[in-house]
Amino acid sequence: MGEHIHPSVFKVSKELRTKRLNQTPKLIWFTGLSGSGKSTIANAVEAGLFEQGFHTYLLDGDNVRVGLNKDLGFTDVDRIENIRRISEVAKLMMDAGLLVISAFISPFRAERQMIADLVGTDNFLEIFVDCPLEVCELRDVKGLYQKARKGIIKNFTGIDSPYEKPENPFVHIHSDQEELSHSVNRVMSVIKKEISI
């Protein structure tokens, strides 16, 4: 089937959009356990960048699961496909010149490397939101860990499915030890050095 597909070449290029928006498109990828605080930090980072005039879009796990990826479950195979689709969408958004901020558990190193390979390693900024499992469970307002402990939810990261910590993240946040504002400022300060033209 692939031999019959010929992507179109458009007059408006990524380079032209980048110049117009005056920013370097990047994929800012927050990873960590459920309840680690990655969505909260990612949301605050996007708001901060947007307020400073940057063009952004935030992709979040639950939001994508109710639409684009609603046909996927939580097996390892489905999780990998979930991340593959998200990274393809992020790549399109980057082609539009946007700063794409993503918050997904994305538990496997291989799938995060797949994303980096797809968008380019220089364009993939991995933010590890590190938090002990016991703290994540205490923060669990949705009751997901409790359901996983009871066997109601299967293949739950941290309980019966592994989380592989990033070995060399762009930023390493310890969300159980830092104030939200401090984490956000740390992330924004390093990102702004990467995205300014």
Secondary structure, 3 states (H helix, E strand, C coil): CHHHCCCCCCCCCHHHHHHHHCECCCEEEEECCCCCCHHHHHHHHHHHHHHCCCCEEEEEHHHHHCCCCCCCCCCHHHHHHHHHHHHHHHHHHHHCCCEEEEECCCCCHHHHHHHHHHHCHHHEEEEEEECCHHHHHHCCCCCHHHHHHCCCCCCCECCCECCCCCCCCCEEEECCCCCHHHHHHHHHHHHHHHHEC
